[in-house]
Amino acid sequence: MHLNSSTRLQQVKAYLLRYIEQAQLQRNDQLPSEASIAKELGVSRNTLREAYVSLENEGVIVRRHGIGTFVAHSHFIHDPLNEFLPFAQIIQNSGYVPSFQTLSMSFEAAPADVGEVLHIPPGSEVRRIQRLVNADQRPVIFVDDFIAPAVESAGLDWKAFDGNMVQFLAASVHPAPHQIQSRIRVAQPTAEVAQYLQLAQKTPVLSVRSTIFGMDNQPITFSRVCFNSDIVELNIVRNIRT
C-alpha cells in the first residue's frame, strides 16, 4: 500500500486509527512494530513517527521507549483544541467517514444570547440553521447556527450550502473568517438534541458556544454545538513555561 505524499501524514494516522478499530485493540494492547507498519504503507520511519507523535498528543497511543507502542484508550473522535480543524477533517483523521445533514433552515427572532453576541437588537430576524455531523452515518455533533444579518445581506447562495459551514463561509464571505472563540462545558441535552444524537435525554454532552469572527473582528456566526461525549473527546496540548 503506497500513499500520496501530499496527504501522507493524515493517511498514516487514518490507517493507524482504522487498524486499532478493526483489530478491536483495547487499552494497553500493543501495535505492530514501526518497521512492519512503515513497510506495509511504503512510508519512511520519519513519516510514521510524525503520525505517532500526533496521535500521542491526541491521547490515542502511548510510546514506551525500547518496548513499543500501545493503545492509550478505546477509539474516540478527537477534536484538538490547540488548532482549528473543520469537523469533517476531525472525523476523517479519526478513521471515520464524515457526512453532513441540514435539518432545518429558517428565519427566526434572535434569542437574547444570540442578539448579544451578534450585536443586534433582541428579536431581530436572523437565519437559523440546524444540522448534524455524522461519522460513518452515526450522528456525533449537533450544530445550531445563527448567521449575522450583515453576512446575510451579502446575498449568500444558501442553495450551495453542503453542511460544512466554515468552508462555505470561507468561500463566500468578505472579510473571510479569521478566528473562532469558544466556551465549553458539560450539559444535559434538550429532548430535541438527545433525539438527534440518538442519546438518552439525561446523557451528558459536551456543550460548546462558538463565535466566528471576520478579519474586521465583527461576528459572522454564533453556534450552539453539542458533541456526543460517548464518542467525541476534546484534547489540548499545552507547553509548560519554565
N, C-alpha and C positions, 0 to 999 in steps of 0.2 A: 504494500500500500504506500503510494507516494503522494505527498501533499504539495499544493501550490504554495510557493514561497511567500506570496503576498498575505496569506491568511494562515501561515503555518502555525504560529503560536496558538491562536484561537482554536484551530483544528486539533492540535495536540491536546489542549485542555478538554475539548469536547470528547475526544476519543477516550481519555482517561476517565472522565465522568461517566460515559456510557459503559466502559469496562466495569467500573465499580457497581453500577446499577445492574447490568446484565449478569455479572458474576455473583450478585447478591452479597457483596462483601459488607461486613459489619465492622463496628469499631474495633481497632487493633488488628484487623486482618491485613496481611502483607500483600503489596502489589508485586508484580514480576520485576525482575532486575531492570535497571536503566538500559543496560546493553541490549536486552531482548526486546524492549519496547522501541528503542531507537532503531533497531534493525527492522522490526515489523513495520514501522511508519516510514522508514527511509529518511530519517532526520538526524541531525548531529546531536551529540550528547549535550552541547551547549543549549540548543533549542529546547531539548527535553527538560533540562534543568531550569530554564526560564519558566516553563509551564509549571514545573514543580514548585518553584518559588511563589508564583502567582496563586496556585491552589493552596499552598501552605498559608499564605497571607489571608486567604479567604476562609481558612479553618477546615478545609476539606481533608487534607492529609497532614501527616507529621513525618519528618525525615529524622532518622536516628543514625548518626554518623557511625559507619562501619558495620551497621546492621541491616538497614534497608528502609523502605518507605511503607508507611502504614496508613490505613483509613482512620481519620480522626473521629468521624461520626457517620451516621447514616446519610443518605443522599438528600440534599436540600438544594433549593434555588437560592443563590447568594447575591444580594444586592450590595456591592461595595460602596460604602458611603463616602470614602475618601476621593472618589472620582464619579463624574456623572456618566452613566451608560443608559441608553434607551431600554425600555422594558424588553423589547424583542431581543436585544443583544444579551441582556442579563439571563434571559431564559435559554437562549441558544448556547451561551457559554456554559450553562449547567447541564447540557446534554439533552435538552428538550426541544420540541418544535413549537415556536410561538405562533399565535394567531390572535386576531382582534375581532371583537363583536360589538358593534354600536347598538346599544339597547334602546336609546331614545335621543331625540334632538328637538328642542323646543325653545320658545322664548317665554321667560318667566320673570316675575318680580324678584329682584335680588334680595336674598335674606340679609339680615343685618351684618353678619360676619363677612359676607361676600362684598357688600357695599363698602365696608370699612377698608378692606384690602385693595379693592379696585378703585377706590377714591371716587365713588359715585353716591348720589343721594339714596337713602333707603327706599326700596320699592322700584328703583329704576329697572327698566326691562333689559335683560341680558340673555344671551344664548346659553343654554344649559345642555350639556352632552353627557349622557351616562353610557359607560362602555365596560366591557370585560376584556381582560387579557388572559389568554389560555396557554397552558403548557401541555402539549400532547392532548389537546381537547379538554383538559381539566381546568376549570376556572380557578385562577390563583390570585388575581388582582381585580378589584372593583374600583373604577375611577369615576368621579362625579366632577366634571369640568364646568367652569363658568368663564365665559370669554368677555374681556373688557370691551365696552361699547366702542372705544376708539379703534380697536382692532377690527371689530365688526364693520365699522364704517368704511374700511378699506375694500370692502366688496370681495371677500374671500370666496373661492369656489368650493363650497362645502360638499358639493357632489363628488369631488375628487378625494374627499377625506376617507382614508382607509383604516382609521383607528389608531394610527401611530401619530399622536398629537405633536410631539416635539419635532419630528421630521416634517410634518405638514406645515407647522408654523415657520420652521427654518427656511422652507422653500417659498413661503407666501407673505411673510410679514417683514416690514421695514419700519424701524430698525429691527434687526434679527434678534432672536432670543440670545441672551447673554449670561444670565445667572438664574439659578433656582434656589430659593430659600425654603427650608422645610422644618416642620416641627413634628416630632414623633412621640407617640405614647401608646400604651396598650388600652384597648377599649372593647366594650361589648357591642357587637354589630346590631344594627336595626334588623327588624324582621325581613325587610326587603333585601338588605345586603347579605344576610345569612342565607337567604334563599338563592340568591345569585351565585354565592360562593359554595353552595351545597354544604353548609355547616349547620350544626345545631345552634339555635339562637344565642345561647349562653357561652358558646365557644369564643374565647378572646381572639381579637385580631390586632395586627399592627396598624394603627391609625396614623396617617400622615397628612398634614396640611401643607400644601406646596404652592408657592407663587413663582411664576416665571416672569422675569424682568427683561426688558429690552436693553439695548446699548445706551438708551437715554434714561435708564433707571426707572422707567414707567412700567407698571404691571401690565402684563399681557393676558395671563390667565390665573385663576385661583382654582385649586383642585383639592377635593377631599378623596383621599386614596385609602383603601383598606386592603391589606395583604393577608392572605390566608396563612396564618402563623404555623399551620401544620406542615407546610412545605417551603415557606419563604423565610429566610433569615437575613437580617441587615448586619453587615460586617464593616468594620473600620480598622485601619491600621494607623497608629499614631506614633510619632517619634517622641522619645523621652529626652528632654533637654538636660544636659549635664554641665 
